[in-house]
Amino acid sequence: MINIDTPWLRKGAACWVTFSGKTTHATAVIASADGRSAALVFDDMLGGYVMMMPLLWNDGDSRYEDLINGQPVVVTPYPS
């Protein structure tokens, strides 16, 4: 589980992103200082996202979600 109180997802951070049952390597190109919002880029298609996905942290469910549909997104530091 992610501890949002010590955010690691910052601009330039490499990560694994899993969405709609598919995992790929990504990089944060934009990230808020508190780690609660970010935009990831990748060389793939995840769900309906092609090469980029905006994220928001959902405090109630303690998880990242995609900005458009609010579906869960698993983001983990790379390598991991």
N, C-alpha and C positions, 0 to 999 in steps of 0.2 A: 504494500500500500504506500502511496505517496504521502510524505509529510509536507504539506503546503507551507508550513511555518518555516521551513528551511529550503526555499526554492532552488532547484538546480537547473531548471529550464530557463536559460538565459539566451540572449542573442548569440548565435554561433554554436550553441550546444548541439552535439550529435546525439541522436536517440533512435530507438526502435519505436515505430508507431503501428498499432494494430487496430484495424477498423473493418467491420463487416467480414470478419474471419480471415483477413489477409494482413500479413506483417511485412513491413519494408523499412529500410534505413532512411532517416530524415534528418534535416538540420533546421533549427529554429532561426528564421531570418528576422523575426520581430518577437519580442517578449517583454511583458511588463516587468517592472522591478520586483513585484511581489510574486511573480510566477503564475498568476491567475489567468492570464490570457497570452496567447502566442499564435504565430503563423508558422507552420512547418512547410518545408519544400522537400520534394522527393522525386525520383525518376520512375514513377509508376502511376497506377490508377487505383485508388482505394474508394470503394463505393462509387459515388458520383464525382469524387474529387480527382482532378487530373493535375498532378505535379504540385499542388498546394492545398493546405487545409488550415482554416482558422479554428482555434480552440478557445474554449472558456472553461474555467474551473467551476464545478457545481458544488458549493459548500454542503448542501443538504445530503447529497449522495457521495461526497468525498471522491470525486472523479472528474476527469476531463471529459468534455462533450464537444462534438462538432458544432460549429456556430449556426449552421442552417437548420438542422433537424433535431438537435439536442440528443443525438445518439451517443452512447458511451464510446470513448476512445482510450485505449491503453497506451500510455507513453512511458517508456523506461530509458534510463541513461544507456548510452553506448560507450564501450562494450559492456554487456551485461548478460 
